[in-house]
Amino acid sequence: MNVPENISYTKEHEWIRMDLYAPVSGQVTDVNKKVQETPEVVNKEPYDGGWMIKVKLDHPAEATALLDAGAYKKLIAKT
């Protein structure tokens, strides 16, 4: 069986894609092992222990186009 390089097999025997789409370009410098072991921490501690990755930005100016929490809440309130 040919397994594509960007697909992995989980403990639950499900195929998962390993692509990551982000609003900024850069290199992943760290991965939160806590999230890998207990993914529910993303919902329980989104602004603390629930971070997923750290990224070294290729173009820091890209970050200026991102929404802060208040702007995001305003955006989703319109839908």
LUMLUM-176764 format. One record per atom (N, C-alpha, C): residue number from 0; residue in three letters; atom name; x, y, z. Coordinates in Angstrom, 3 decimals. Layout:
REM residues N
<r><resi>NUM</resi><resn>ALA</resn><name>CA</name><east>X</east><north>Y</north><up>Z</up></r>
...
***
This chain:
REM residues 79
<r><resi>0</resi><resn>MET</resn><name>N</name><east>0.850</east><north>-1.175</north><up>0.000</up></r>
<r><resi>0</resi><resn>MET</resn><name>CA</name><east>0.000</east><north>0.000</north><up>0.000</up></r>
<r><resi>0</resi><resn>MET</resn><name>C</name><east>0.892</east><north>1.233</north><up>0.000</up></r>
<r><resi>1</resi><resn>ASN</resn><name>N</name><east>0.598</east><north>2.171</north><up>-0.874</up></r>
<r><resi>1</resi><resn>ASN</resn><name>CA</name><east>1.322</east><north>3.442</north><up>-0.908</up></r>
<r><resi>1</resi><resn>ASN</resn><name>C</name><east>0.624</east><north>4.438</north><up>0.015</up></r>
<r><resi>2</resi><resn>VAL</resn><name>N</name><east>1.346</east><north>4.910</north><up>1.015</up></r>
<r><resi>2</resi><resn>VAL</resn><name>CA</name><east>0.806</east><north>5.900</north><up>1.941</up></r>
<r><resi>2</resi><resn>VAL</resn><name>C</name><east>1.402</east><north>7.253</north><up>1.585</up></r>
<r><resi>3</resi><resn>PRO</resn><name>N</name><east>0.574</east><north>8.237</north><up>1.233</up></r>
<r><resi>3</resi><resn>PRO</resn><name>CA</name><east>1.112</east><north>9.568</north><up>0.936</up></r>
<r><resi>3</resi><resn>PRO</resn><name>C</name><east>1.881</east><north>10.116</north><up>2.132</up></r>
<r><resi>4</resi><resn>GLU</resn><name>N</name><east>2.907</east><north>10.893</north><up>1.863</up></r>
<r><resi>4</resi><resn>GLU</resn><name>CA</name><east>3.747</east><north>11.429</north><up>2.937</up></r>
<r><resi>4</resi><resn>GLU</resn><name>C</name><east>3.007</east><north>12.370</north><up>3.869</up></r>
<r><resi>5</resi><resn>ASN</resn><name>N</name><east>1.961</east><north>13.048</north><up>3.400</up></r>
<r><resi>5</resi><resn>ASN</resn><name>CA</name><east>1.266</east><north>14.022</north><up>4.239</up></r>
<r><resi>5</resi><resn>ASN</resn><name>C</name><east>0.046</east><north>13.433</north><up>4.938</up></r>
<r><resi>6</resi><resn>ILE</resn><name>N</name><east>-0.003</east><north>12.118</north><up>5.044</up></r>
<r><resi>6</resi><resn>ILE</resn><name>CA</name><east>-1.092</east><north>11.451</north><up>5.762</up></r>
<r><resi>6</resi><resn>ILE</resn><name>C</name><east>-0.472</east><north>10.525</north><up>6.802</up></r>
<r><resi>7</resi><resn>SER</resn><name>N</name><east>-1.066</east><north>10.497</north><up>7.985</up></r>
<r><resi>7</resi><resn>SER</resn><name>CA</name><east>-0.581</east><north>9.636</north><up>9.066</up></r>
<r><resi>7</resi><resn>SER</resn><name>C</name><east>-1.697</east><north>8.731</north><up>9.546</up></r>
<r><resi>8</resi><resn>TYR</resn><name>N</name><east>-1.338</east><north>7.728</north><up>10.288</up></r>
<r><resi>8</resi><resn>TYR</resn><name>CA</name><east>-2.281</east><north>6.778</north><up>10.841</up></r>
<r><resi>8</resi><resn>TYR</resn><name>C</name><east>-2.368</east><north>7.002</north><up>12.340</up></r>
<r><resi>9</resi><resn>THR</resn><name>N</name><east>-3.560</east><north>7.207</north><up>12.889</up></r>
<r><resi>9</resi><resn>THR</resn><name>CA</name><east>-3.722</east><north>7.484</north><up>14.313</up></r>
<r><resi>9</resi><resn>THR</resn><name>C</name><east>-3.870</east><north>6.192</north><up>15.104</up></r>
<r><resi>10</resi><resn>LYS</resn><name>N</name><east>-3.846</east><north>6.315</north><up>16.425</up></r>
<r><resi>10</resi><resn>LYS</resn><name>CA</name><east>-4.061</east><north>5.158</north><up>17.302</up></r>
<r><resi>10</resi><resn>LYS</resn><name>C</name><east>-5.437</east><north>4.553</north><up>17.069</up></r>
<r><resi>11</resi><resn>GLU</resn><name>N</name><east>-6.393</east><north>5.396</north><up>16.662</up></r>
<r><resi>11</resi><resn>GLU</resn><name>CA</name><east>-7.757</east><north>4.928</north><up>16.423</up></r>
<r><resi>11</resi><resn>GLU</resn><name>C</name><east>-7.919</east><north>4.369</north><up>15.011</up></r>
<r><resi>12</resi><resn>HIS</resn><name>N</name><east>-6.794</east><north>4.232</north><up>14.287</up></r>
<r><resi>12</resi><resn>HIS</resn><name>CA</name><east>-6.785</east><north>3.653</north><up>12.943</up></r>
<r><resi>12</resi><resn>HIS</resn><name>C</name><east>-7.538</east><north>4.499</north><up>11.933</up></r>
<r><resi>13</resi><resn>GLU</resn><name>N</name><east>-7.411</east><north>5.798</north><up>12.053</up></r>
<r><resi>13</resi><resn>GLU</resn><name>CA</name><east>-8.021</east><north>6.713</north><up>11.093</up></r>
<r><resi>13</resi><resn>GLU</resn><name>C</name><east>-6.914</east><north>7.447</north><up>10.359</up></r>
<r><resi>14</resi><resn>TRP</resn><name>N</name><east>-7.155</east><north>7.706</north><up>9.097</up></r>
<r><resi>14</resi><resn>TRP</resn><name>CA</name><east>-6.205</east><north>8.500</north><up>8.315</up></r>
<r><resi>14</resi><resn>TRP</resn><name>C</name><east>-6.433</east><north>9.970</north><up>8.626</up></r>
<r><resi>15</resi><resn>ILE</resn><name>N</name><east>-5.346</east><north>10.706</north><up>8.792</up></r>
<r><resi>15</resi><resn>ILE</resn><name>CA</name><east>-5.458</east><north>12.144</north><up>9.015</up></r>
<r><resi>15</resi><resn>ILE</resn><name>C</name><east>-4.492</east><north>12.865</north><up>8.081</up></r>
<r><resi>16</resi><resn>ARG</resn><name>N</name><east>-4.885</east><north>14.031</north><up>7.631</up></r>
<r><resi>16</resi><resn>ARG</resn><name>CA</name><east>-4.000</east><north>14.851</north><up>6.793</up></r>
<r><resi>16</resi><resn>ARG</resn><name>C</name><east>-3.112</east><north>15.683</north><up>7.701</up></r>
<r><resi>17</resi><resn>MET</resn><name>N</name><east>-1.923</east><north>15.924</north><up>7.256</up></r>
<r><resi>17</resi><resn>MET</resn><name>CA</name><east>-0.973</east><north>16.684</north><up>8.058</up></r>
<r><resi>17</resi><resn>MET</resn><name>C</name><east>-0.732</east><north>18.092</north><up>7.505</up></r>
<r><resi>18</resi><resn>ASP</resn><name>N</name><east>-1.567</east><north>18.533</north><up>6.567</up></r>
<r><resi>18</resi><resn>ASP</resn><name>CA</name><east>-1.425</east><north>19.879</north><up>6.038</up></r>
<r><resi>18</resi><resn>ASP</resn><name>C</name><east>-1.874</east><north>20.892</north><up>7.084</up></r>
<r><resi>19</resi><resn>LEU</resn><name>N</name><east>-1.253</east><north>22.037</north><up>7.078</up></r>
<r><resi>19</resi><resn>LEU</resn><name>CA</name><east>-1.629</east><north>23.106</north><up>7.991</up></r>
<r><resi>19</resi><resn>LEU</resn><name>C</name><east>-1.829</east><north>24.369</north><up>7.179</up></r>
<r><resi>20</resi><resn>TYR</resn><name>N</name><east>-2.994</east><north>24.952</north><up>7.305</up></r>
<r><resi>20</resi><resn>TYR</resn><name>CA</name><east>-3.291</east><north>26.206</north><up>6.621</up></r>
<r><resi>20</resi><resn>TYR</resn><name>C</name><east>-3.288</east><north>27.313</north><up>7.658</up></r>
<r><resi>21</resi><resn>ALA</resn><name>N</name><east>-2.505</east><north>28.342</north><up>7.399</up></r>
<r><resi>21</resi><resn>ALA</resn><name>CA</name><east>-2.362</east><north>29.428</north><up>8.358</up></r>
<r><resi>21</resi><resn>ALA</resn><name>C</name><east>-2.455</east><north>30.775</north><up>7.644</up></r>
<r><resi>22</resi><resn>PRO</resn><name>N</name><east>-2.877</east><north>31.806</north><up>8.349</up></r>
<r><resi>22</resi><resn>PRO</resn><name>CA</name><east>-2.999</east><north>33.129</north><up>7.737</up></r>
<r><resi>22</resi><resn>PRO</resn><name>C</name><east>-1.666</east><north>33.872</north><up>7.627</up></r>
<r><resi>23</resi><resn>VAL</resn><name>N</name><east>-0.586</east><north>33.246</north><up>8.063</up></r>
<r><resi>23</resi><resn>VAL</resn><name>CA</name><east>0.748</east><north>33.844</north><up>7.981</up></r>
<r><resi>23</resi><resn>VAL</resn><name>C</name><east>1.728</east><north>32.794</north><up>7.467</up></r>
<r><resi>24</resi><resn>SER</resn><name>N</name><east>2.844</east><north>33.256</north><up>6.913</up></r>
<r><resi>24</resi><resn>SER</resn><name>CA</name><east>3.866</east><north>32.318</north><up>6.444</up></r>
<r><resi>24</resi><resn>SER</resn><name>C</name><east>5.000</east><north>32.275</north><up>7.459</up></r>
<r><resi>25</resi><resn>GLY</resn><name>N</name><east>5.619</east><north>31.110</north><up>7.561</up></r>
<r><resi>25</resi><resn>GLY</resn><name>CA</name><east>6.724</east><north>30.975</north><up>8.500</up></r>
<r><resi>25</resi><resn>GLY</resn><name>C</name><east>7.081</east><north>29.538</north><up>8.741</up></r>
<r><resi>26</resi><resn>GLN</resn><name>N</name><east>7.886</east><north>29.327</north><up>9.778</up></r>
<r><resi>26</resi><resn>GLN</resn><name>CA</name><east>8.353</east><north>27.995</north><up>10.139</up></r>
<r><resi>26</resi><resn>GLN</resn><name>C</name><east>7.846</east><north>27.637</north><up>11.528</up></r>
<r><resi>27</resi><resn>VAL</resn><name>N</name><east>7.342</east><north>26.422</north><up>11.677</up></r>
<r><resi>27</resi><resn>VAL</resn><name>CA</name><east>6.919</east><north>25.940</north><up>12.990</up></r>
<r><resi>27</resi><resn>VAL</resn><name>C</name><east>8.178</east><north>25.694</north><up>13.813</up></r>
<r><resi>28</resi><resn>THR</resn><name>N</name><east>8.248</east><north>26.334</north><up>14.985</up></r>
<r><resi>28</resi><resn>THR</resn><name>CA</name><east>9.427</east><north>26.194</north><up>15.846</up></r>
<r><resi>28</resi><resn>THR</resn><name>C</name><east>9.170</east><north>25.332</north><up>17.069</up></r>
<r><resi>29</resi><resn>ASP</resn><name>N</name><east>7.887</east><north>25.129</north><up>17.402</up></r>
<r><resi>29</resi><resn>ASP</resn><name>CA</name><east>7.554</east><north>24.322</north><up>18.580</up></r>
<r><resi>29</resi><resn>ASP</resn><name>C</name><east>6.145</east><north>23.780</north><up>18.426</up></r>
<r><resi>30</resi><resn>VAL</resn><name>N</name><east>5.918</east><north>22.592</north><up>18.957</up></r>
<r><resi>30</resi><resn>VAL</resn><name>CA</name><east>4.602</east><north>21.947</north><up>18.949</up></r>
<r><resi>30</resi><resn>VAL</resn><name>C</name><east>4.244</east><north>21.613</north><up>20.388</up></r>
<r><resi>31</resi><resn>ASN</resn><name>N</name><east>3.027</east><north>21.938</north><up>20.801</up></r>
<r><resi>31</resi><resn>ASN</resn><name>CA</name><east>2.577</east><north>21.705</north><up>22.170</up></r>
<r><resi>31</resi><resn>ASN</resn><name>C</name><east>2.255</east><north>20.228</north><up>22.364</up></r>
<r><resi>32</resi><resn>LYS</resn><name>N</name><east>3.111</east><north>19.527</north><up>23.055</up></r>
<r><resi>32</resi><resn>LYS</resn><name>CA</name><east>2.921</east><north>18.092</north><up>23.305</up></r>
<r><resi>32</resi><resn>LYS</resn><name>C</name><east>1.672</east><north>17.832</north><up>24.145</up></r>
<r><resi>33</resi><resn>LYS</resn><name>N</name><east>1.332</east><north>18.795</north><up>25.013</up></r>
<r><resi>33</resi><resn>LYS</resn><name>CA</name><east>0.146</east><north>18.647</north><up>25.862</up></r>
<r><resi>33</resi><resn>LYS</resn><name>C</name><east>-1.109</east><north>18.507</north><up>25.001</up></r>
<r><resi>34</resi><resn>VAL</resn><name>N</name><east>-1.179</east><north>19.274</north><up>23.925</up></r>
<r><resi>34</resi><resn>VAL</resn><name>CA</name><east>-2.333</east><north>19.210</north><up>23.020</up></r>
<r><resi>34</resi><resn>VAL</resn><name>C</name><east>-2.360</east><north>17.889</north><up>22.272</up></r>
<r><resi>35</resi><resn>GLN</resn><name>N</name><east>-1.193</east><north>17.362</north><up>21.933</up></r>
<r><resi>35</resi><resn>GLN</resn><name>CA</name><east>-1.137</east><north>16.073</north><up>21.250</up></r>
<r><resi>35</resi><resn>GLN</resn><name>C</name><east>-1.673</east><north>14.961</north><up>22.148</up></r>
<r><resi>36</resi><resn>GLU</resn><name>N</name><east>-1.367</east><north>15.035</north><up>23.440</up></r>
<r><resi>36</resi><resn>GLU</resn><name>CA</name><east>-1.783</east><north>13.993</north><up>24.386</up></r>
<r><resi>36</resi><resn>GLU</resn><name>C</name><east>-3.218</east><north>14.163</north><up>24.856</up></r>
<r><resi>37</resi><resn>THR</resn><name>N</name><east>-3.663</east><north>15.407</north><up>25.030</up></r>
<r><resi>37</resi><resn>THR</resn><name>CA</name><east>-5.019</east><north>15.702</north><up>25.488</up></r>
<r><resi>37</resi><resn>THR</resn><name>C</name><east>-5.589</east><north>16.851</north><up>24.667</up></r>
<r><resi>38</resi><resn>PRO</resn><name>N</name><east>-6.112</east><north>16.565</north><up>23.463</up></r>
<r><resi>38</resi><resn>PRO</resn><name>CA</name><east>-6.571</east><north>17.616</north><up>22.556</up></r>
<r><resi>38</resi><resn>PRO</resn><name>C</name><east>-7.669</east><north>18.507</north><up>23.130</up></r>
<r><resi>39</resi><resn>GLU</resn><name>N</name><east>-8.416</east><north>18.030</north><up>24.103</up></r>
<r><resi>39</resi><resn>GLU</resn><name>CA</name><east>-9.498</east><north>18.835</north><up>24.672</up></r>
<r><resi>39</resi><resn>GLU</resn><name>C</name><east>-8.990</east><north>20.089</north><up>25.377</up></r>
<r><resi>40</resi><resn>VAL</resn><name>N</name><east>-7.681</east><north>20.155</north><up>25.662</up></r>
<r><resi>40</resi><resn>VAL</resn><name>CA</name><east>-7.115</east><north>21.334</north><up>26.304</up></r>
<r><resi>40</resi><resn>VAL</resn><name>C</name><east>-7.254</east><north>22.573</north><up>25.405</up></r>
<r><resi>41</resi><resn>VAL</resn><name>N</name><east>-7.373</east><north>22.374</north><up>24.101</up></r>
<r><resi>41</resi><resn>VAL</resn><name>CA</name><east>-7.561</east><north>23.507</north><up>23.185</up></r>
<r><resi>41</resi><resn>VAL</resn><name>C</name><east>-8.837</east><north>24.262</north><up>23.527</up></r>
<r><resi>42</resi><resn>ASN</resn><name>N</name><east>-9.901</east><north>23.543</north><up>23.856</up></r>
<r><resi>42</resi><resn>ASN</resn><name>CA</name><east>-11.171</east><north>24.181</north><up>24.217</up></r>
<r><resi>42</resi><resn>ASN</resn><name>C</name><east>-11.188</east><north>24.637</north><up>25.668</up></r>
<r><resi>43</resi><resn>LYS</resn><name>N</name><east>-10.535</east><north>23.909</north><up>26.544</up></r>
<r><resi>43</resi><resn>LYS</resn><name>CA</name><east>-10.548</east><north>24.244</north><up>27.964</up></r>
<r><resi>43</resi><resn>LYS</resn><name>C</name><east>-9.639</east><north>25.419</north><up>28.308</up></r>
<r><resi>44</resi><resn>GLU</resn><name>N</name><east>-8.508</east><north>25.540</north><up>27.614</up></r>
<r><resi>44</resi><resn>GLU</resn><name>CA</name><east>-7.522</east><north>26.587</north><up>27.906</up></r>
<r><resi>44</resi><resn>GLU</resn><name>C</name><east>-7.047</east><north>27.258</north><up>26.615</up></r>
<r><resi>45</resi><resn>PRO</resn><name>N</name><east>-7.950</east><north>27.860</north><up>25.832</up></r>
<r><resi>45</resi><resn>PRO</resn><name>CA</name><east>-7.537</east><north>28.396</north><up>24.525</up></r>
<r><resi>45</resi><resn>PRO</resn><name>C</name><east>-6.517</east><north>29.533</north><up>24.599</up></r>
<r><resi>46</resi><resn>TYR</resn><name>N</name><east>-6.476</east><north>30.263</north><up>25.687</up></r>
<r><resi>46</resi><resn>TYR</resn><name>CA</name><east>-5.547</east><north>31.389</north><up>25.795</up></r>
<r><resi>46</resi><resn>TYR</resn><name>C</name><east>-4.375</east><north>31.089</north><up>26.722</up></r>
<r><resi>47</resi><resn>ASP</resn><name>N</name><east>-4.215</east><north>29.836</north><up>27.112</up></r>
<r><resi>47</resi><resn>ASP</resn><name>CA</name><east>-3.140</east><north>29.478</north><up>28.040</up></r>
<r><resi>47</resi><resn>ASP</resn><name>C</name><east>-2.465</east><north>28.199</north><up>27.555</up></r>
<r><resi>48</resi><resn>GLY</resn><name>N</name><east>-2.820</east><north>27.071</north><up>28.119</up></r>
<r><resi>48</resi><resn>GLY</resn><name>CA</name><east>-2.172</east><north>25.806</north><up>27.796</up></r>
<r><resi>48</resi><resn>GLY</resn><name>C</name><east>-2.630</east><north>25.162</north><up>26.505</up></r>
<r><resi>49</resi><resn>GLY</resn><name>N</name><east>-3.622</east><north>25.752</north><up>25.834</up></r>
<r><resi>49</resi><resn>GLY</resn><name>CA</name><east>-4.175</east><north>25.151</north><up>24.627</up></r>
<r><resi>49</resi><resn>GLY</resn><name>C</name><east>-3.545</east><north>25.601</north><up>23.328</up></r>
<r><resi>50</resi><resn>TRP</resn><name>N</name><east>-2.401</east><north>26.247</north><up>23.401</up></r>
<r><resi>50</resi><resn>TRP</resn><name>CA</name><east>-1.732</east><north>26.653</north><up>22.154</up></r>
<r><resi>50</resi><resn>TRP</resn><name>C</name><east>-1.290</east><north>25.404</north><up>21.407</up></r>
<r><resi>51</resi><resn>MET</resn><name>N</name><east>-1.260</east><north>25.470</north><up>20.091</up></r>
<r><resi>51</resi><resn>MET</resn><name>CA</name><east>-0.909</east><north>24.303</north><up>19.274</up></r>
<r><resi>51</resi><resn>MET</resn><name>C</name><east>0.526</east><north>24.345</north><up>18.773</up></r>
<r><resi>52</resi><resn>ILE</resn><name>N</name><east>0.895</east><north>25.483</north><up>18.157</up></r>
<r><resi>52</resi><resn>ILE</resn><name>CA</name><east>2.237</east><north>25.595</north><up>17.598</up></r>
<r><resi>52</resi><resn>ILE</resn><name>C</name><east>2.778</east><north>27.000</north><up>17.826</up></r>
<r><resi>53</resi><resn>LYS</resn><name>N</name><east>4.086</east><north>27.121</north><up>17.763</up></r>
<r><resi>53</resi><resn>LYS</resn><name>CA</name><east>4.754</east><north>28.419</north><up>17.736</up></r>
<r><resi>53</resi><resn>LYS</resn><name>C</name><east>5.373</east><north>28.550</north><up>16.352</up></r>
<r><resi>54</resi><resn>VAL</resn><name>N</name><east>5.255</east><north>29.755</north><up>15.780</up></r>
<r><resi>54</resi><resn>VAL</resn><name>CA</name><east>5.710</east><north>29.991</north><up>14.414</up></r>
<r><resi>54</resi><resn>VAL</resn><name>C</name><east>6.668</east><north>31.172</north><up>14.381</up></r>
<r><resi>55</resi><resn>LYS</resn><name>N</name><east>7.800</east><north>30.996</north><up>13.697</up></r>
<r><resi>55</resi><resn>LYS</resn><name>CA</name><east>8.699</east><north>32.108</north><up>13.408</up></r>
<r><resi>55</resi><resn>LYS</resn><name>C</name><east>8.233</east><north>32.667</north><up>12.068</up></r>
<r><resi>56</resi><resn>LEU</resn><name>N</name><east>7.726</east><north>33.888</north><up>12.095</up></r>
<r><resi>56</resi><resn>LEU</resn><name>CA</name><east>7.142</east><north>34.481</north><up>10.903</up></r>
<r><resi>56</resi><resn>LEU</resn><name>C</name><east>8.207</east><north>34.833</north><up>9.862</up></r>
<r><resi>57</resi><resn>ASP</resn><name>N</name><east>7.917</east><north>34.487</north><up>8.606</up></r>
<r><resi>57</resi><resn>ASP</resn><name>CA</name><east>8.778</east><north>34.902</north><up>7.501</up></r>
<r><resi>57</resi><resn>ASP</resn><name>C</name><east>8.586</east><north>36.386</north><up>7.201</up></r>
<r><resi>58</resi><resn>HIS</resn><name>N</name><east>7.350</east><north>36.846</north><up>7.335</up></r>
<r><resi>58</resi><resn>HIS</resn><name>CA</name><east>6.994</east><north>38.240</north><up>7.040</up></r>
<r><resi>58</resi><resn>HIS</resn><name>C</name><east>6.130</east><north>38.765</north><up>8.191</up></r>
<r><resi>59</resi><resn>PRO</resn><name>N</name><east>6.749</east><north>39.300</north><up>9.242</up></r>
<r><resi>59</resi><resn>PRO</resn><name>CA</name><east>5.997</east><north>39.756</north><up>10.415</up></r>
<r><resi>59</resi><resn>PRO</resn><name>C</name><east>4.861</east><north>40.723</north><up>10.107</up></r>
<r><resi>60</resi><resn>ALA</resn><name>N</name><east>4.965</east><north>41.471</north><up>9.027</up></r>
<r><resi>60</resi><resn>ALA</resn><name>CA</name><east>3.903</east><north>42.420</north><up>8.677</up></r>
<r><resi>60</resi><resn>ALA</resn><name>C</name><east>2.581</east><north>41.708</north><up>8.383</up></r>
<r><resi>61</resi><resn>GLU</resn><name>N</name><east>2.624</east><north>40.430</north><up>8.022</up></r>
<r><resi>61</resi><resn>GLU</resn><name>CA</name><east>1.385</east><north>39.675</north><up>7.772</up></r>
<r><resi>61</resi><resn>GLU</resn><name>C</name><east>0.498</east><north>39.630</north><up>9.013</up></r>
<r><resi>62</resi><resn>ALA</resn><name>N</name><east>1.099</east><north>39.666</north><up>10.178</up></r>
<r><resi>62</resi><resn>ALA</resn><name>CA</name><east>0.343</east><north>39.574</north><up>11.433</up></r>
<r><resi>62</resi><resn>ALA</resn><name>C</name><east>-0.548</east><north>40.787</north><up>11.658</up></r>
<r><resi>63</resi><resn>THR</resn><name>N</name><east>-0.249</east><north>41.900</north><up>11.037</up></r>
<r><resi>63</resi><resn>THR</resn><name>CA</name><east>-1.060</east><north>43.098</north><up>11.233</up></r>
<r><resi>63</resi><resn>THR</resn><name>C</name><east>-2.462</east><north>42.946</north><up>10.636</up></r>
<r><resi>64</resi><resn>ALA</resn><name>N</name><east>-2.629</east><north>42.011</north><up>9.718</up></r>
<r><resi>64</resi><resn>ALA</resn><name>CA</name><east>-3.942</east><north>41.785</north><up>9.103</up></r>
<r><resi>64</resi><resn>ALA</resn><name>C</name><east>-4.831</east><north>40.851</north><up>9.926</up></r>
<r><resi>65</resi><resn>LEU</resn><name>N</name><east>-4.288</east><north>40.265</north><up>10.993</up></r>
<r><resi>65</resi><resn>LEU</resn><name>CA</name><east>-5.066</east><north>39.333</north><up>11.817</up></r>
<r><resi>65</resi><resn>LEU</resn><name>C</name><east>-6.014</east><north>40.079</north><up>12.746</up></r>
<r><resi>66</resi><resn>LEU</resn><name>N</name><east>-7.117</east><north>39.430</north><up>13.099</up></r>
<r><resi>66</resi><resn>LEU</resn><name>CA</name><east>-8.095</east><north>40.019</north><up>14.017</up></r>
<r><resi>66</resi><resn>LEU</resn><name>C</name><east>-7.719</east><north>39.715</north><up>15.459</up></r>
<r><resi>67</resi><resn>ASP</resn><name>N</name><east>-7.961</east><north>40.676</north><up>16.349</up></r>
<r><resi>67</resi><resn>ASP</resn><name>CA</name><east>-7.831</east><north>40.375</north><up>17.770</up></r>
<r><resi>67</resi><resn>ASP</resn><name>C</name><east>-9.159</east><north>39.781</north><up>18.243</up></r>
<r><resi>68</resi><resn>ALA</resn><name>N</name><east>-9.230</east><north>39.363</north><up>19.495</up></r>
<r><resi>68</resi><resn>ALA</resn><name>CA</name><east>-10.427</east><north>38.684</north><up>20.005</up></r>
<r><resi>68</resi><resn>ALA</resn><name>C</name><east>-11.681</east><north>39.542</north><up>19.860</up></r>
<r><resi>69</resi><resn>GLY</resn><name>N</name><east>-11.572</east><north>40.831</north><up>20.163</up></r>
<r><resi>69</resi><resn>GLY</resn><name>CA</name><east>-12.729</east><north>41.727</north><up>20.059</up></r>
<r><resi>69</resi><resn>GLY</resn><name>C</name><east>-13.229</east><north>41.869</north><up>18.636</up></r>
<r><resi>70</resi><resn>ALA</resn><name>N</name><east>-12.316</east><north>42.038</north><up>17.696</up></r>
<r><resi>70</resi><resn>ALA</resn><name>CA</name><east>-12.704</east><north>42.173</north><up>16.287</up></r>
<r><resi>70</resi><resn>ALA</resn><name>C</name><east>-13.319</east><north>40.876</north><up>15.761</up></r>
<r><resi>71</resi><resn>TYR</resn><name>N</name><east>-12.791</east><north>39.735</north><up>16.221</up></r>
<r><resi>71</resi><resn>TYR</resn><name>CA</name><east>-13.352</east><north>38.457</north><up>15.780</up></r>
<r><resi>71</resi><resn>TYR</resn><name>C</name><east>-14.773</east><north>38.270</north><up>16.314</up></r>
<r><resi>72</resi><resn>LYS</resn><name>N</name><east>-14.999</east><north>38.611</north><up>17.575</up></r>
<r><resi>72</resi><resn>LYS</resn><name>CA</name><east>-16.344</east><north>38.501</north><up>18.153</up></r>
<r><resi>72</resi><resn>LYS</resn><name>C</name><east>-17.330</east><north>39.382</north><up>17.394</up></r>
<r><resi>73</resi><resn>LYS</resn><name>N</name><east>-16.887</east><north>40.582</north><up>17.032</up></r>
<r><resi>73</resi><resn>LYS</resn><name>CA</name><east>-17.733</east><north>41.487</north><up>16.261</up></r>
<r><resi>73</resi><resn>LYS</resn><name>C</name><east>-18.056</east><north>40.895</north><up>14.883</up></r>
<r><resi>74</resi><resn>LEU</resn><name>N</name><east>-17.068</east><north>40.301</north><up>14.241</up></r>
<r><resi>74</resi><resn>LEU</resn><name>CA</name><east>-17.249</east><north>39.696</north><up>12.932</up></r>
<r><resi>74</resi><resn>LEU</resn><name>C</name><east>-18.267</east><north>38.543</north><up>12.986</up></r>
<r><resi>75</resi><resn>ILE</resn><name>N</name><east>-18.130</east><north>37.654</north><up>13.955</up></r>
<r><resi>75</resi><resn>ILE</resn><name>CA</name><east>-19.021</east><north>36.491</north><up>13.992</up></r>
<r><resi>75</resi><resn>ILE</resn><name>C</name><east>-20.420</east><north>36.859</north><up>14.492</up></r>
<r><resi>76</resi><resn>ALA</resn><name>N</name><east>-20.541</east><north>37.998</north><up>15.174</up></r>
<r><resi>76</resi><resn>ALA</resn><name>CA</name><east>-21.860</east><north>38.433</north><up>15.628</up></r>
<r><resi>76</resi><resn>ALA</resn><name>C</name><east>-22.741</east><north>38.838</north><up>14.446</up></r>
<r><resi>77</resi><resn>LYS</resn><name>N</name><east>-22.117</east><north>39.185</north><up>13.326</up></r>
<r><resi>77</resi><resn>LYS</resn><name>CA</name><east>-22.850</east><north>39.580</north><up>12.136</up></r>
<r><resi>77</resi><resn>LYS</resn><name>C</name><east>-23.461</east><north>38.408</north><up>11.394</up></r>
<r><resi>78</resi><resn>THR</resn><name>N</name><east>-23.009</east><north>37.201</north><up>11.686</up></r>
<r><resi>78</resi><resn>THR</resn><name>CA</name><east>-23.497</east><north>36.037</north><up>10.939</up></r>
<r><resi>78</resi><resn>THR</resn><name>C</name><east>-24.680</east><north>35.379</north><up>11.582</up></r>
***
